[in-house]
């Protein structure tokens, strides 16, 4: 996977216009992003405008925006990468729904966290340059003599697909006529025998943005920490492995933030019969600490309690 570091911010330089566009985006109801995602976008834009784009690394962003400490490891904690993906999609939707006529376009190219700024004039010039190049490219192609490489695509590709079609017929016959063989390697069988846990989206109770942010952030933290457990396989929300031979579980819950108090109910459901095999309630006072720290602390406690559950390993009931 390519590292999401570095990048270039483009050639458009109008700090006042970029800041005005940033305010326009953050105030728009069509920009669907949680509060911590908005802080992320503001931070990377301001750092770029202030000439500190070289600092836009996952480690620095995690400390400045998400409250992580010096022990942060981007490989084991994907919070920055996840939030960058959310903001990319939110920006794409904003410009598609209501921002198509805005004077400045702010994007975050994949592969980095450095934003790119452009105006309508620079985008138009880029399109005109591409159009001017096309006729010359066509003339050069027409003047070039035909070689065997030119025949490779129209002849070679149909031949390749024809070969694949023949193999598609032969392979089922071969499997039917040949003797049964072991279809899975020991490593694959071991993977499928591990307990599988699906982290479902945590339901946000109440009508406040802080509760929704808390529920989404906690789900991300649970996924990140459960993935560190070698004894489990973590599945995407809403998915159960139909070909798995091991036990399957669903981690569900609900969250409510009332003032400075966060309430959380979590339960582990058996995929076999729907029974609740583990449940707990967590209440935290948010005063004096960031929401991210609370999410991290609760997620760590939940994962520790789940890992100690004997029901999860199939050895019997919890004491």
N, C-alpha and C positions, 0 to 999 in steps of 0.2 A: 504494500500500500504506500502510495506516495505520501511523504511527510507534508503536513499542512503548515509549512513555514515559508517565510519570505514572500516574494512576488514584487510587482511594480505597480505604482499607483497611477500610471498613465501620464499624459502630457498636459492635461487640463489643470490650470492653476487659477483658481478664483476662490480663496478661502471664504470670503463673505458670502458668495453664492452657494458654496457647499454647505456652510453652516445654516443658511436660510432654508436650503433644501432638506437638511437633516431635521430642522424644526417642523417643516411641513409634513415630513413622513411620520414623525413621532406623534403629531397631533391628529393625524388622519385615522378615522375609524376603520379604514380598510387595511391598515398595517397591523396585522394580527400577530403580536409578539408579547411574551410575558415581560415583567418588569426587569428581570435579570438579563433577558435578551436585548432590551432597550439600552441597558447600561453597557452591555458588550458593544453594541453598534456605536454609541456615543464615544466610548473609549477609543476604539480603533480609528474612528474618523478624526477625533481631536489629536491623537498622537501623530497621525499622518500629517495633519495640517501644521502641527508644531515642529515638524521636521524630525520626529523621533520614530520613524517607521521601522528602523532596525530593531526596535524593542518589541515588535509585535510577534512574539513567540508564545507558544502555548504556556510555557512556564510563567512568563511575566503576566500574561492575561489572567491566568488562574489566580495569581496572588492579588492583582490589582482590582479585578472585577468580581471574582467568585470567592474571595476570602480564604484561599488555600494558603498553607504555610510553606516553609522552605523544603519540606519533605515531599512536595507534590511531584508525582510521576505521571507524565502524560500517557504512557503506555498502559498503565493500570487504572487511570482515572480519565475517562474520555469526555469530561464535562465541557471542555472548551470546543472540542471537535463537534460534539452533539449540538451545542448552542450555535456554532457557526453555520451548521447545516440548516437549523431552524430559521436563522435570520436570512440566509440566502433565499429560502423558499418564500419567506414573508416579503422580502423585497421584490422578488419576481411577481408575486401576486399583486402587490401594491401598484407596480408600474403597468401591469396588465389590466387592472380593474379601474384605477382612477388617476394614475400618474403618468399616463402615456404622453401628455402634453407638457409635463414639467420641464423647466429649463435645464435642470441638472439631473443626471442619472448617477446614482450611487450603487455600485455592485461590489460583491466580494468574490473574486474569481476562485474557482476550486483549486486546491493545492496550496493555499495560503490564507492568512488572516488579514492581509493588507488590502484595504478598500481601493476601488478604482473609480475615478470621477471623470465624467465626460458631459459635454453639452451637445445640443442638437447640431451645432455647426461642425464640431469635430466628428460626430457620427456621420453627418452628411458627406464630409470630405473623405472619410474612410471608405464610404460606399462608392463615391465617384472614382476614387483611385482604383478600386477593384474593378469597376466597370471599364475604365480606360485600359486596364491590363488585358482584359479578355480578348478584344479583337487582335491584338498583337500576338497573343498566345495561339489564337486560332490560325493566323497566317503562318507562324513558325511550324505549327503542326502540319499544315497543308504542304509546306515546302519540303518537309523532311521526307526522305525516301522510306518506303515501307520495309521493315525488317521482320525477322522471325519473332521478335518480341511483340510486335503489333498483332500477330496472329495468335499469340498465346492466350489472350483473354477470350476472343470469340470462339476459339476452338477448344482450348484447354478446359475452360469452365464447364461447358456442356458435357465434355468427356468425363470430368470429375464427378458431376452429378449422376451421369449414367452409371459409372462404376459404383457409386454409393447406393443407387437403387438396386443394382444386382446383388451387392453385399447384403442389403436389407432383406432380400428374399432368401439368400443362401444361409445366413446366420440362424434364422429360426429353424430351418430344416436341420442344420448341424446340431443345434441344441436338442432337437427332438430325437435324432438318430443316435447321438452320443450318449455314453453312460453318465449317470448323475455325478456331479462333482460338487465339492464344497463351494458354495456361492459367496461366502463371506470370509474375510481374513479374521484371525483372532483379534486384531486391534479393532476392527469394525464391530465384531460381536461384543467386545468389552464396552465399547462406546454405547451401543444400544442397550446394554444391560444396566447402565447407570440410571439412577433416578433422574427424571426430567422435571424441571420446574418452569412454569410459565408465569412471568410477572405481568399480571393484568394492570391496566391503567387504574390508578387509585381514584375513587370517586371523590370529588370536591363538594362538600356540603356547604350550604349557605350561599349567599350571593355577594361574594367579594373576590377581587382579583388576587389578593394575598393568599387566600385559601387555595385557589387554582394553581398558583405558582408553587406553593408548598407541596401540593399533591404531585405535580409533574416532576418537580425536582427530586422528591423522595423516591419516585419510581425509577428515575435515572440512576440514583445512588444505589438502589437495591440491585439493579441489573449489573452495574459495574462491580459491586462487591461479591455478588453470587458467582460471577464469572471467574473469580479468583479461586473458587473451590473446585479442586480437581475431581472430587467425588460426585459432582452434579453436572448436568447438561442444562443450560439455560436456553429456553425457547422464546421466540418472538411473541408478543401479546396476541391472544386469540388462536394460538397454534398448539396442536397436540400431535406428536409424532405417531402416525398410524401404524408404522412398521416397527416401532420400538417394542422390545421385550421386557424392559424394565418398568418400574413404577413411574407414574406420572402424577404431578401435583400442580395446583394452580394457587398462586399467591395473590390474594385479593384484599381490599381494604377500603376505608373511607377516612377522609380528613376534614376537620373543621377548625378554622381559625376565628376565635372570638376575642377581639381586642388584642391583648398581648399573650393570650394563651392558645396553644395549639393542641388539639385533641386528635388522636389517631387510633383507629381500630384495625388490626391486621389479623388475617386468618389464612391457614394453609388447608386447601381442599384436596381430597383424594380424587384423582381422575377416574378411578375404578368405580366408585359408588357414590361420589359426591359428599362423603362424610367429612366433617371438620376434624382434622387430626391435631391441630394446634391453633391457638388464638391468644392474642394479648392486646392490652390497651396501653397507650403511652400518652402522657400529658406533659407538656413542656412550657415553661415560661420564657417568652422570647425577649424579655427585657435584658439588655446588657450583652446580647450575643446576636450574631447574624443568622438569618434564615438558613443559609448554606451550612453553617456549623451545626445547627439543630438537625437538618436533614442528614448530614454525614454521621452524626452521633447516633441518631435513632436507627438509621440503616445498618450501622455496624452492630448495634445491639440485636436487631432482628436477625441478621445473618448468623450471629453467634448462637442465639437461641435455637434457630432452625438447625444449624449444624450439630447441635447437641441432642436433637430430638431422635430418640430411638425408633419412633414410628417412621421417620423419613428413611432410615436405613433398613427398615423391615425386620428389626430384631425384637419388636414387641412394643407394648404400650409404654408411654413415658411414665417415670415414677411420680 
